[in-house]
Amino acid sequence: MRARLPLRLARSAAFTVVCVSLAVLGHRAAGGSGPASWAVAGGAAAVTALATIIAGRERSPQTVIGFLVGTQVFLHLLFGAASGDGSELQVHLGHRQSLGADLGMVIAHLTATLITGWWLARGEAALWSMLRRLGTLAVRRARRLLTVLRATPVRRWSRRGAAGHLTPAPVRRELRHSVRRRGPPLPAAS
């Protein structure tokens, strides 16, 4: 199945909200202050554009998680650069903190990203499953409607009895449910 533009935009908007919220909450939890509003808006626009491009069809959990990890790295670097003092970039270059603190930050980022990625991948699978079921249901209903329309004879009006009195021709109706039993009746329970 291919996704049309409205579904693409809805999926990319949901991904962007989750991705940018995760990055902002992570930065608030780590540093106490959130990133600049222009950085959040720019990051959200970039993530939305990229997500809209890849949202054309169903993606595997590995693709969703990989894309989320990549966007988290991008947003982390963007928010760090937007802080103004360059301390975030220096931390990544190893100038201010020890390896243990950097490793702890990376593990926290990856854990949150993997959990959120798994959640998004499950939502992706549920959405596409629902769309396939709705598509199958719509096709079945359309086929049933066409079958009924083909089977229903055109009503013909005939003149019977007094002049001006019209009666419709009989209409054949299909049974909604039928029970088929083969063989002799079952013995009565004693």
C-alpha positions as CSV (number, residue, x, y, z in Angstrom):
1,M,0.0,0.0,0.0
2,R,1.1,3.5,-0.7
3,A,0.1,6.5,1.4
4,R,-1.4,9.6,-0.1
5,L,-0.4,13.0,1.1
6,P,-3.0,13.5,3.9
7,L,-2.0,10.2,5.5
8,R,1.7,11.0,5.0
9,L,1.3,14.4,6.7
10,A,-0.6,12.9,9.6
11,R,2.0,10.2,10.1
12,S,4.9,12.7,9.8
13,A,3.2,15.1,12.2
14,A,2.8,12.3,14.8
15,F,6.4,11.3,14.4
16,T,7.6,14.9,14.6
17,V,5.6,15.6,17.8
18,V,7.0,12.4,19.5
19,C,10.6,13.0,18.2
20,V,10.8,16.7,19.1
21,S,9.1,16.3,22.5
22,L,11.5,13.5,23.4
23,A,14.5,15.7,22.5
24,V,13.2,18.7,24.3
25,L,12.3,16.7,27.5
26,G,15.7,15.0,27.4
27,H,17.4,18.4,27.2
28,R,15.3,19.8,30.0
29,A,16.0,16.8,32.2
30,A,19.7,16.9,31.5
31,G,20.4,20.7,31.6
32,G,17.4,22.2,33.4
33,S,16.7,24.7,30.6
34,G,15.0,23.9,27.3
35,P,16.4,24.7,23.9
36,A,15.7,28.0,22.1
37,S,12.3,28.3,20.4
38,W,13.9,28.9,17.0
39,A,15.9,25.7,17.4
40,V,12.7,23.7,18.3
41,A,10.8,25.2,15.3
42,G,13.7,24.6,12.9
43,G,14.2,21.0,14.2
44,A,10.5,20.3,13.9
45,A,10.4,21.6,10.4
46,A,13.4,19.5,9.3
47,V,12.0,16.3,11.0
48,T,8.6,16.9,9.4
49,A,10.1,17.3,6.0
50,L,12.2,14.2,6.3
51,A,9.4,12.1,7.8
52,T,7.0,13.2,5.1
53,I,9.5,11.9,2.5
54,I,9.8,8.5,4.0
55,A,6.1,8.1,5.1
56,G,5.0,6.9,1.6
57,R,4.6,3.3,2.7
58,E,4.8,1.1,5.7
59,R,8.2,1.0,7.3
60,S,9.9,-1.8,9.3
61,P,10.5,-1.4,13.0
62,Q,14.3,-1.2,12.3
63,T,13.7,1.7,9.8
64,V,11.5,3.5,12.3
65,I,14.0,3.1,15.2
66,G,16.9,4.0,13.0
67,F,15.2,7.1,11.7
68,L,14.3,8.1,15.2
69,V,17.9,7.6,16.4
70,G,19.2,9.7,13.5
71,T,16.7,12.5,14.2
72,Q,17.5,12.4,17.9
73,V,21.2,12.9,17.2
74,F,20.4,15.7,14.8
75,L,18.1,17.4,17.3
76,H,20.6,16.9,20.2
77,L,23.4,18.6,18.2
78,L,21.0,21.4,17.0
79,F,19.8,22.1,20.5
80,G,23.3,22.0,21.8
81,A,24.5,24.5,19.2
82,A,21.5,26.7,19.9
83,S,22.4,27.0,23.6
84,G,24.8,29.8,22.6
85,D,27.9,29.0,24.6
86,G,29.0,26.0,22.6
87,S,29.3,23.9,25.7
88,E,27.2,21.1,24.2
89,L,29.6,20.8,21.2
90,Q,32.6,20.8,23.5
91,V,31.1,18.0,25.6
92,H,30.7,15.9,22.5
93,L,34.3,16.6,21.6
94,G,35.4,15.4,25.1
95,H,36.7,18.8,26.5
96,R,34.5,19.1,29.6
97,Q,33.2,15.8,30.9
98,S,34.7,12.4,31.6
99,L,34.0,9.3,29.5
100,G,31.7,7.9,32.2
101,A,29.4,10.9,32.1
102,D,29.3,10.9,28.3
103,L,28.6,7.1,28.3
104,G,25.8,7.6,30.7
105,M,24.2,10.3,28.6
106,V,24.5,8.2,25.5
107,I,22.9,5.2,27.2
108,A,20.1,7.3,28.5
109,H,19.5,8.8,25.1
110,L,19.6,5.4,23.4
111,T,17.3,3.8,26.0
112,A,14.7,6.5,25.6
113,T,15.0,6.4,21.8
114,L,14.7,2.6,21.6
115,I,11.6,2.6,23.8
116,T,10.0,5.4,21.9
117,G,11.0,3.8,18.6
118,W,9.5,0.5,19.6
119,W,6.3,2.4,20.5
120,L,6.2,4.2,17.2
121,A,6.9,1.0,15.2
122,R,4.0,-0.7,17.0
123,G,1.8,2.2,16.2
124,E,2.9,2.1,12.6
125,A,2.1,-1.6,12.4
126,A,-1.3,-1.1,13.9
127,L,-2.1,1.8,11.6
128,W,-1.3,-0.2,8.4
129,S,-3.1,-3.3,9.7
130,M,-6.2,-1.2,10.3
131,L,-5.9,0.4,6.8
132,R,-5.6,-3.0,5.2
133,R,-8.6,-4.3,7.1
134,L,-10.7,-1.2,6.2
135,G,-9.6,-1.6,2.5
136,T,-10.6,-5.3,2.5
137,L,-13.9,-4.4,4.2
138,A,-14.6,-1.7,1.6
139,V,-13.9,-4.0,-1.3
140,R,-16.1,-6.7,0.2
141,R,-19.0,-4.2,0.7
142,A,-18.5,-2.8,-2.9
143,R,-18.6,-6.4,-4.3
144,R,-21.7,-7.3,-2.3
145,L,-23.4,-4.1,-3.4
146,L,-22.6,-4.8,-7.1
147,T,-23.8,-8.4,-6.7
148,V,-27.1,-7.2,-5.2
149,L,-27.5,-4.5,-7.9
150,R,-26.9,-7.0,-10.7
151,A,-29.3,-9.6,-9.1
152,T,-32.1,-7.2,-8.5
153,P,-34.4,-7.1,-11.6
154,V,-35.6,-3.8,-12.9
155,R,-39.1,-3.1,-11.7
156,R,-41.6,-3.2,-14.4
157,W,-45.0,-1.6,-13.9
158,S,-47.9,-3.5,-15.3
159,R,-51.5,-2.5,-15.6
160,R,-53.9,-4.8,-13.8
161,G,-57.5,-4.3,-12.9
162,A,-58.8,-0.7,-13.0
163,A,-57.3,1.9,-15.2
164,G,-54.5,3.9,-13.5
165,H,-53.8,1.3,-10.9
166,L,-50.1,0.2,-11.1
167,T,-48.6,-2.7,-9.3
168,P,-44.9,-3.4,-9.1
169,A,-43.4,-6.7,-10.5
170,P,-42.3,-9.1,-7.8
171,V,-38.7,-8.5,-6.5
172,R,-36.4,-11.3,-5.8
173,R,-34.7,-11.0,-2.4
174,E,-31.5,-12.8,-1.3
175,L,-31.4,-14.6,2.0
176,R,-29.0,-13.0,4.5
177,H,-28.4,-16.1,6.4
178,S,-29.0,-19.7,5.4
179,V,-28.5,-22.9,7.3
180,R,-27.5,-26.0,5.4
181,R,-27.8,-29.4,7.0
182,R,-27.1,-32.6,5.2
183,G,-28.2,-36.0,6.2
184,P,-30.9,-37.4,8.5
185,P,-32.1,-35.5,11.6
186,L,-30.1,-36.0,14.8
187,P,-31.6,-38.4,17.4
188,A,-33.4,-36.6,20.2
189,A,-31.5,-36.3,23.5
190,S,-32.9,-38.5,26.3
